[in-house]
Amino acid sequence: MSSYQDDEEGVPFDGQASSFPKDFGYSGFEGDPENGFDHKPRILLMGLRRSGKSSIQKVVFHKMSPNETLFLESTNKIIKDDINNSSFVQFQIWDFPGQIDFFDSCYDFEMIFGGCGALVFVIDAQDDYNEALNKLNLFVTKAYKINPNIKFEVFIHKVDGLGDDSKMECQRDIHQRAIDDLADSSFEHIHLSFHLTSIYDHSIFEAFSKVVQKLITQLPALENLLNILNTNSAIEKSFLFDVVSKIYIATDSTPVDMQSYELCCDMIDVVIDLSSIYGVKEEQEPAAFDKESSSLIKLNNGTVLYLREVNQFLALVCILREDNFDHKGIIDYNFLCFRNAIQQVFELRNKTQSPLTNSIGSPVVNGKNIIGEGHLSPTLTDEHALS
Ligand SMILES: Nc1nc2c(ncn2[C@@H]2O[C@H](COP(=O)(O)OP(=O)(O)OP(=O)(O)O)[C@@H](O)[C@H]2O)c(=O)[nH]1
């Protein structure tokens, strides 16, 4: 394989417009880089030059502000970004140079696609996308032949420059042509998912949430637990957030509307900002988000946003009607049961599967740190407790 640059040191961005303080990160995780480094499932970022691949990776995972991406230099080798000791859900993101050529023998594509969980293909919607569609077809068919388990995700990117009608028209056109191209090459059974994205709003976080969720094998269990929590606590919508990246790793089964998601993201920003300004700092670890973290925001439309820490990486953020918040005690009790149940889900997984050698395409979930030091009743099952 050709050289790649290992970017695990972190990216020295100034992050001025970022909402997170620079010292806020996933500090407590003890990964095993020796053994686990190359076994993590991969998310590949591919697309033509200047389509926005590096910007996406920097904005979502390194808190770079969107304006700073204007100064990003073109990528000329594979940049491997290990979300290894820095995320609850662990995987690698490989950012490919736009000019990558399949006939270049210095790339080992068997290896690249072999351990790949998802291939994200970025198309610049503000540019002529004929060439991008040709490349998409080439990449997808080649990758599929090597590893049919890959999830193919198409980001129709930079849609901030388009009006609502043009966005829909662009998506319809790209979708149709991509599907037709696959059918022409006799690969009509390959499933492509399409997302309209921009780094200038929350759409990129939402799209990446969906990409990551498809790789989490416990997703149905998490979704079910959120459904049970909602039903028993009169909650309208709840998200399980990875706090640092602000991608949600699970939500209940009601449809996600963008406004709710944005509200919840903003709430995380507020909590982190406030606690990093006024929070008491422990001697070494930043205390921007810890087991005491919780927040309640009442909006003037009779809605309440409620945030609780689930573990050092995860937060539950719920939206509910103010009237239903009268029973806060029940909600809190149910939350403890929910947290306990989540811990059990991951403990089970860790028992049945070695975390560092899991199946291709499934990210390693750090169950070891799933829970803070909160004490819960160990005898309650989720169903029992929540009913
Ligand atoms: N308007 C707009 N511009 C964007 C968006 N995302 C990225 N860009 C801009 O697109 C340009 C190219 O972004 P890069 O991230 O360097 O693109 P790349 O695909 O990594 O490019 P190569 O490394 O050459 O393959 C930068 O000037 C970004 O600021 C977006 O969502 N909207």
The ligand as an SDF file (V2000), in Angstrom:
LIG
                    3D

 32 34  0  0  0  0  0  0  0  0999 V2000
  -19.9070   25.8830    0.6760 N   0  0  0  0  0  0  0  0  0  0  0  0
  -19.3140   24.8040    1.1980 C   0  0  0  0  0  0  0  0  0  0  0  0
  -17.9890   24.6250    1.0260 N   0  0  0  0  0  0  0  0  0  0  0  0
  -17.4300   23.5150    1.5690 C   0  0  0  0  0  0  0  0  0  0  0  0
  -18.1940   22.5520    2.2890 C   0  0  0  0  0  0  0  0  0  0  0  0
  -17.3550   21.5570    2.6790 N   0  0  0  0  0  0  0  0  0  0  0  0
  -16.1340   21.8790    2.2290 C   0  0  0  0  0  0  0  0  0  0  0  0
  -16.1600   23.0500    1.5610 N   0  0  0  0  0  0  0  0  0  0  0  0
  -15.0200   23.7580    0.9300 C   0  0  0  0  0  0  0  0  0  0  0  0
  -14.5300   22.9480   -0.1200 O   0  0  0  0  0  0  0  0  0  0  0  0
  -13.1360   23.1700   -0.2980 C   0  0  0  0  0  0  0  0  0  0  0  0
  -12.4100   21.8590   -0.4370 C   0  0  0  0  0  0  0  0  0  0  0  0
  -12.5010   21.1430    0.7590 O   0  0  0  0  0  0  0  0  0  0  0  0
  -11.4970   19.9590    1.1450 P   0  0  0  0  0  0  0  0  0  0  0  0
  -12.0100   19.3870    2.4160 O   0  0  0  0  0  0  0  0  0  0  0  0
  -10.0910   20.4020    1.0970 O   0  0  0  0  0  0  0  0  0  0  0  0
  -11.7480   18.9460   -0.0530 O   0  0  0  0  0  0  0  0  0  0  0  0
  -11.1130   17.4890   -0.2710 P   0  0  0  0  0  0  0  0  0  0  0  0
  -12.1840   16.6610   -0.8830 O   0  0  0  0  0  0  0  0  0  0  0  0
  -10.5050   16.9810    0.9870 O   0  0  0  0  0  0  0  0  0  0  0  0
  -10.0100   17.8320   -1.3550 O   0  0  0  0  0  0  0  0  0  0  0  0
   -8.7060   16.9550   -1.7610 P   0  0  0  0  0  0  0  0  0  0  0  0
   -7.8770   16.8450   -0.5390 O   0  0  0  0  0  0  0  0  0  0  0  0
   -8.0650   17.7660   -2.8420 O   0  0  0  0  0  0  0  0  0  0  0  0
   -9.1910   15.6380   -2.2760 O   0  0  0  0  0  0  0  0  0  0  0  0
  -12.6870   23.9820    0.9270 C   0  0  0  0  0  0  0  0  0  0  0  0
  -12.4790   25.3080    0.5110 O   0  0  0  0  0  0  0  0  0  0  0  0
  -13.8640   23.9250    1.8800 C   0  0  0  0  0  0  0  0  0  0  0  0
  -14.0050   25.1070    2.6610 O   0  0  0  0  0  0  0  0  0  0  0  0
  -19.6030   22.7870    2.4490 C   0  0  0  0  0  0  0  0  0  0  0  0
  -20.3540   22.0340    3.0620 O   0  0  0  0  0  0  0  0  0  0  0  0
  -20.0990   23.9230    1.8760 N   0  0  0  0  0  0  0  0  0  0  0  0
  1  2  1  0
  2  3  2  0
  2 32  1  0
  3  4  1  0
  4  5  2  0
  4  8  1  0
  5  6  1  0
  5 30  1  0
  6  7  2  0
  7  8  1  0
  8  9  1  0
  9 10  1  0
  9 28  1  0
 10 11  1  0
 11 12  1  0
 11 26  1  0
 12 13  1  0
 13 14  1  0
 14 15  2  0
 14 16  1  0
 14 17  1  0
 17 18  1  0
 18 19  2  0
 18 20  1  0
 18 21  1  0
 21 22  1  0
 22 23  2  0
 22 24  1  0
 22 25  1  0
 26 27  1  0
 26 28  1  0
 28 29  1  0
 30 31  2  0
 30 32  1  0
M  END
$$$$
